């Protein structure tokens, strides 16, 4: 189980909230109607003034047409397109007023500034980094983290660049995990980078998530993509692993051979096939162990004399 990692970052000052807005299609229809009406008033007023200069009614018509056209332009200025997997962060006079997440044509206060931010799932793969593990051995490690923005306000205003923030914090967490655990375990209860991949990646995800939470980012998962000893010690570590494997295999062979020899002696004694004294029993055990534990085929020797010669 991954340990709970406390966030090393300060508490955020902003939280995402829904911004005031409405469906864009009705507002678009009203803006088009107003724009056409204002344009028609302007055209008629200008033409009448050209034919009858100084007419008060036509001057009023031109003024009203200008105001209607301006209102249509202002109303249309609040329209915005929101694609799936995107959001719009709304600011009014520099202050954060909310976020629009509904996709499609939306309308909000036309005097606000709207900034686009992606809420899609992304991944970041770190470069292969050389660090020292918990035992001091140089290793090469790299990881990939899958993440997405869950709080647009924090992502936009709590950090300068949330992309770079996630990248930097991911590399920092990978380095910390690599220096916390050894490459290979030296005990049954000790975690290692090579053998306990699930536990290590869970711990890595928890640590990255704690580091990027202040930026409104959620870590979905993380995985180690590269793990190896550094080139300068790779050969020596490979020989050590091979020696460990040989020792483990030999241990299994000896344990099996001792069991088979014991079983053979018990069967001979149970069935009274031959009565062996200690010297002949020791000789038989030695021969059986040589046959069973040898790494090559044995050459049989036929004894044509007695058991003692």
C-alpha positions as CSV (number, residue, x, y, z in Angstrom):
1,X,0.0,0.0,0.0
2,X,1.2,3.5,-0.9
3,X,1.9,5.8,2.0
4,X,-0.1,9.0,2.4
5,X,2.1,11.9,1.2
6,X,1.4,15.4,2.6
7,X,1.5,18.2,0.1
8,X,4.7,20.3,0.4
9,X,2.9,23.2,-1.3
10,X,1.0,26.1,0.3
11,X,-2.8,26.2,0.4
12,X,-4.2,27.7,-2.8
13,X,-6.0,31.1,-2.7
14,X,-8.5,30.4,-5.4
15,X,-11.0,27.6,-6.1
16,X,-12.9,27.0,-9.3
17,X,-16.5,28.1,-9.5
18,X,-19.0,28.3,-12.2
19,X,-19.2,31.6,-14.1
20,X,-22.4,33.4,-15.1
21,X,-23.5,32.5,-18.6
22,X,-26.2,31.4,-20.8
23,X,-26.9,29.5,-24.0
24,X,-25.3,31.2,-27.0
25,X,-27.9,30.4,-29.7
26,X,-30.7,32.6,-28.4
27,X,-28.3,35.4,-27.8
28,X,-26.9,35.0,-31.3
29,X,-30.3,35.2,-32.8
30,X,-31.1,38.4,-30.9
31,X,-27.8,39.9,-31.9
32,X,-28.4,39.1,-35.6
33,X,-31.9,40.6,-35.5
34,X,-30.6,43.7,-33.8
35,X,-27.7,44.0,-36.1
36,X,-29.9,43.7,-39.2
37,X,-32.4,46.2,-37.8
38,X,-29.7,48.7,-36.9
39,X,-28.1,48.4,-40.3
40,X,-31.5,48.9,-42.0
41,X,-32.1,52.0,-39.9
42,X,-28.7,53.4,-40.7
43,X,-29.1,52.8,-44.4
44,X,-32.6,54.3,-44.6
45,X,-31.6,57.3,-42.4
46,X,-28.4,58.0,-44.5
47,X,-30.3,57.8,-47.8
48,X,-33.1,60.1,-46.6
49,X,-30.6,62.6,-45.2
50,X,-28.9,62.6,-48.6
51,X,-32.1,63.4,-50.3
52,X,-33.5,65.8,-47.6
53,X,-30.6,67.2,-45.6
54,X,-31.4,68.5,-42.1
55,X,-34.5,66.3,-41.5
56,X,-34.8,65.8,-37.8
57,X,-36.6,62.5,-38.0
58,X,-33.9,61.0,-40.2
59,X,-31.2,62.2,-37.8
60,X,-32.9,60.5,-35.0
61,X,-33.2,57.3,-37.1
62,X,-29.5,57.3,-37.8
63,X,-28.7,57.8,-34.1
64,X,-31.1,55.0,-33.1
65,X,-29.7,52.7,-35.8
66,X,-26.2,53.4,-34.6
67,X,-27.1,52.6,-31.0
68,X,-28.9,49.4,-32.1
69,X,-25.9,48.3,-34.2
70,X,-23.6,49.0,-31.3
71,X,-25.8,47.0,-28.9
72,X,-25.8,44.1,-31.3
73,X,-22.0,44.2,-31.5
74,X,-21.7,44.4,-27.7
75,X,-24.1,41.5,-27.3
76,X,-22.3,39.4,-29.9
77,X,-19.0,40.2,-28.2
78,X,-20.1,38.0,-25.3
79,X,-20.4,34.9,-27.4
80,X,-17.7,32.2,-27.3
81,X,-17.2,28.7,-28.6
82,X,-16.3,26.0,-26.0
83,X,-15.0,22.8,-27.4
84,X,-15.3,19.4,-25.6
85,X,-12.4,18.9,-23.2
86,X,-11.9,22.6,-22.9
87,X,-13.0,25.4,-20.5
88,X,-12.9,29.2,-20.4
89,X,-11.5,31.0,-17.4
90,X,-13.4,34.4,-17.0
91,X,-11.8,37.6,-15.7
92,X,-13.5,40.9,-15.1
93,X,-11.2,43.9,-14.4
94,X,-8.4,41.5,-13.5
95,X,-10.4,39.5,-11.0
96,X,-11.4,35.8,-11.5
97,X,-15.2,35.5,-11.7
98,X,-15.6,31.9,-12.7
99,X,-15.1,29.1,-15.3
100,X,-17.4,28.0,-18.2
101,X,-17.1,24.2,-18.8
102,X,-20.3,23.6,-20.8
103,X,-19.3,22.9,-24.4
104,X,-21.0,24.5,-27.4
105,X,-21.9,28.1,-28.1
106,X,-22.1,30.0,-24.8
107,X,-22.6,33.6,-23.8
108,X,-21.2,35.6,-20.9
109,X,-20.5,39.2,-19.9
110,X,-19.0,40.8,-23.0
111,X,-16.8,43.0,-21.0
112,X,-14.8,40.1,-19.5
113,X,-11.6,38.5,-20.6
114,X,-11.9,34.8,-21.5
115,X,-8.8,32.5,-21.5
116,X,-8.9,29.0,-22.9
117,X,-7.6,26.1,-20.9
118,X,-7.6,22.4,-21.7
119,X,-9.1,19.8,-19.4
120,X,-8.2,16.8,-21.5
121,X,-6.1,13.9,-20.2
122,X,-2.4,14.3,-20.9
123,X,0.8,12.5,-20.3
124,X,4.4,13.5,-19.6
125,X,7.4,11.3,-19.9
126,X,10.5,12.3,-18.1
127,X,13.9,12.0,-19.6
128,X,16.2,9.1,-18.6
129,X,17.9,10.4,-15.4
130,X,21.0,9.1,-13.7
131,X,20.7,9.1,-9.9
132,X,22.0,7.0,-6.9
133,X,19.5,4.6,-5.3
134,X,19.2,4.0,-1.6
135,X,22.3,1.8,-1.6
136,X,24.4,4.5,-3.4
137,X,24.5,2.6,-6.7
138,X,24.1,4.7,-9.8
139,X,20.9,3.8,-11.8
140,X,19.1,5.2,-14.8
141,X,15.3,5.8,-14.3
142,X,12.5,7.4,-16.2
143,X,8.7,7.5,-15.7
144,X,5.5,8.6,-17.4
145,X,2.7,10.3,-15.6
146,X,-0.9,10.7,-16.8
147,X,-2.7,13.8,-15.5
148,X,-5.4,16.4,-16.2
149,X,-6.5,19.8,-14.9
150,X,-9.4,19.5,-12.5
151,X,-9.4,23.1,-11.0
152,X,-8.9,25.6,-13.8
153,X,-8.6,28.6,-11.4
154,X,-5.7,27.1,-9.6
155,X,-4.0,26.0,-12.8
156,X,-4.3,29.4,-14.3
157,X,-3.5,31.7,-11.3
158,X,-1.6,29.7,-8.7
159,X,1.4,28.9,-10.9
160,X,3.1,30.7,-13.7
161,X,3.0,27.8,-16.2
162,X,1.1,24.6,-15.0
163,X,2.6,22.5,-17.9
164,X,6.2,23.3,-16.8
165,X,5.2,23.0,-13.1
166,X,3.9,19.4,-13.7
167,X,7.0,18.5,-15.6
168,X,9.4,19.8,-13.0
169,X,7.5,18.3,-10.0
170,X,7.3,14.9,-11.8
171,X,11.1,14.8,-12.3
172,X,11.6,15.8,-8.7
173,X,9.3,13.1,-7.4
174,X,11.0,10.4,-9.7
175,X,14.4,11.4,-8.3
176,X,13.2,11.3,-4.7
177,X,11.6,7.8,-5.2
178,X,14.8,6.5,-6.8
179,X,16.9,7.7,-3.9
180,X,14.5,6.3,-1.3
181,X,14.5,2.7,-2.4
182,X,17.3,0.3,-3.6
183,X,17.4,-1.2,-7.0
184,X,17.4,-4.7,-5.6
185,X,16.0,-5.8,-2.3
186,X,18.3,-7.4,0.3
187,X,15.5,-8.8,2.5
188,X,12.0,-10.2,2.0
189,X,10.3,-7.2,3.7
190,X,12.3,-4.5,1.9
191,X,10.8,-2.8,-1.2
192,X,12.9,-2.5,-4.3
193,X,12.5,-0.6,-7.5
194,X,12.9,-3.7,-9.7
195,X,10.7,-6.2,-7.8
196,X,8.0,-4.0,-6.3
197,X,6.9,-2.1,-9.3
198,X,3.2,-1.8,-8.2
199,X,4.0,-0.4,-4.8
200,X,6.7,1.9,-6.1
201,X,4.4,3.4,-8.8
202,X,1.6,3.9,-6.3
203,X,4.0,5.8,-4.1
204,X,5.2,7.8,-7.1
205,X,1.6,8.7,-8.1
206,X,0.8,9.8,-4.5
207,X,3.9,12.0,-4.3
208,X,3.4,13.6,-7.7
209,X,-0.3,14.2,-6.8
210,X,0.7,15.9,-3.5
211,X,3.2,18.1,-5.3
212,X,0.8,19.3,-8.1
213,X,-2.4,19.5,-6.2
214,X,-1.9,23.2,-5.5
215,X,-1.9,23.8,-9.3
216,X,-5.3,22.2,-9.7
217,X,-3.9,19.0,-11.4
218,X,-5.0,15.4,-10.7
219,X,-2.6,12.6,-11.3
220,X,-4.4,9.6,-12.8
221,X,-1.5,7.1,-12.8
222,X,2.3,6.9,-13.2
223,X,4.5,4.1,-14.5
224,X,8.3,3.5,-14.7
225,X,9.3,3.4,-18.3
226,X,13.1,2.8,-17.8
227,X,15.0,1.3,-15.0
228,X,18.5,0.0,-15.2
229,X,21.9,0.2,-13.6
230,X,24.2,2.9,-15.0
231,X,26.6,1.7,-17.7
232,X,29.7,1.9,-15.6
233,X,28.4,-0.7,-13.1
234,X,26.0,-2.6,-15.3
235,X,28.5,-5.4,-16.0
236,X,29.4,-5.9,-12.3
237,X,25.8,-5.9,-11.2
238,X,24.8,-8.4,-13.9
239,X,27.5,-10.7,-12.6
240,X,26.2,-10.3,-9.1
241,X,22.7,-11.1,-10.2
242,X,23.9,-14.1,-12.0
243,X,25.9,-15.3,-9.0
244,X,22.8,-14.8,-6.8
245,X,20.7,-16.8,-9.3
246,X,23.3,-19.6,-9.3
247,X,23.4,-19.7,-5.5
248,X,19.6,-19.8,-5.3
249,X,19.4,-22.6,-7.9
250,X,22.2,-24.6,-6.2
251,X,20.3,-24.3,-2.9
252,X,17.2,-25.7,-4.4
253,X,19.2,-28.6,-6.0
254,X,20.9,-29.4,-2.7
255,X,17.6,-29.3,-0.8
256,X,16.0,-31.7,-3.3
257,X,19.1,-34.0,-3.4
258,X,19.1,-34.3,0.4
259,X,15.5,-35.2,0.4
260,X,16.0,-37.8,-2.3
261,X,18.9,-39.4,-0.5
262,X,17.0,-39.5,2.7
263,X,14.1,-41.1,1.0
264,X,16.4,-43.7,-0.7
265,X,17.9,-44.7,2.6
266,X,14.5,-45.0,4.3
267,X,13.2,-47.2,1.5
268,X,16.2,-49.5,1.6
269,X,15.9,-49.8,5.4
270,X,12.1,-50.3,5.2
271,X,12.3,-53.1,2.6
272,X,15.5,-54.6,4.0
273,X,17.2,-54.7,0.7
274,X,20.7,-54.3,2.1
275,X,22.1,-53.7,5.5
276,X,24.5,-50.8,5.5
277,X,26.9,-49.9,8.2
278,X,27.9,-46.2,8.8
279,X,30.9,-46.3,6.5
280,X,29.0,-47.8,3.6
281,X,26.0,-45.6,4.3
282,X,28.3,-42.5,4.2
283,X,29.8,-43.7,0.9
284,X,26.4,-44.2,-0.6
285,X,25.2,-40.8,0.5
286,X,28.4,-39.2,-1.0
287,X,27.9,-41.0,-4.3
288,X,24.2,-40.1,-4.5
289,X,24.9,-36.4,-3.7
290,X,27.6,-36.3,-6.4
291,X,25.2,-37.8,-8.9
292,X,22.3,-35.5,-8.0
293,X,24.1,-32.3,-7.4
294,X,26.6,-32.4,-10.3
295,X,26.3,-30.0,-13.1
296,X,27.4,-32.6,-15.7
297,X,26.7,-36.3,-16.3
298,X,28.6,-38.7,-14.0
299,X,30.7,-41.6,-15.3
300,X,29.7,-44.9,-13.6
301,X,32.4,-47.1,-12.2
302,X,31.7,-50.8,-11.9
303,X,33.1,-52.4,-8.8
304,X,34.0,-56.0,-9.5
305,X,35.3,-56.7,-6.1
306,X,33.7,-56.8,-2.7
307,X,32.0,-53.8,-1.0
308,X,35.2,-53.2,0.9
309,X,37.7,-53.4,-2.0
